[in-house]
């Protein structure tokens, strides 16, 4: 009961603080334009915000940081809220593409986990521009029975990345389908870690080494997809996907809901990259006041919890944890153990030259040339 009273009091104070700031600003038209990742929001998030505020939301989706970055660099996107992964957001901050937050209008920032806030400070000093939406990690998802059947007498490897990066395993699994994310900035760090290089290496030769390793397993990759792989994994069209932890757990839930007999599992690798997806306001956003209302709305414990309950990515909101479904809050492939988190790599921003090298290596891998 005390917790409920605290949340209610926080909610009232939050509304009052946000309203006072908005009231002091010039009035904006009741419009908010959002550009977010696909399959990354609860069913009622937008509807409830529109009902509460009278603001009409236009919601568009993308499936890679590269696509979002290209739009922001071109300018005049018309978007008020974008959701870049934190290390990409650093490039956008350095390029003057993102607007500093008016923290006075975001009283619910106090709900955020200070440990995660400190991690984000590595790319956004003083948390000046970014607010974490949700977080997860790059990993492998498998169809347990199909993988077991395809491997035959070959045992599951101690290093789960062997399933896609070691030709001995990948060549057997191609018969039931292997997918990779269609994103250089997600595949190359995993490949670099696998061959013992820094995930965000500044050395061009490291990327060439990773490229040679990837070329060896290219014949085994059947699909490049950054969103469609969820359904393909859920319905048995794939048996292994290099993807994002939350997406794989979405596929797992869809298989359960459809009672199709497929057992989908997100694996927890010994090494992987953490992913902090963040809300940010473009520098030329036409409705920055409405954008702040949206961010503060998402930071309400019940709203942040509803996102996790729908899309199986952990949220950064310590006040939301009691509202997350127990089966999700206790799922150690969603909320990693402290030991697993300590093994993960925090993404780093890369120079334009390093990103070009990464893109060239990935393009050669994808095209098989």
Buried (B, 14 or more C-beta within 10 A) or exposed (E): EEEEEEBEEBBEEBBEBBEEBBEEEEEBEEBBBBBBBBBBBBEEBBEBBBEEBEBEBEEEBBBBBBEBBEBBEEEEBBBBBBBBBBBBBBBBBEEEBBBEBBBEBBBBBEBBBEEBBEBBBBBBEEBEBBBBBBBBBBBBBBBEBBBBEBBEEEEBBEEBBBBBBBBEBBBBBBEBBBBBBBBBBBBBBBBBBBBEBEBBBEEBEBBEBBBEBBBBBBEBBBBBBBBBBBBBBBBBBBBBBBBBBBBBBBBBBBBEEEEEEBBBBBBBBEBBBBBBBBBBBBBBBBBBBBBBBBBBBBBBBEBBBBBBBBBBBBBBBBBBBEBBBEEBBEBEBBBBEEEBBEEBBBBBBBEEEBBEBBBBBBEBBBEEE
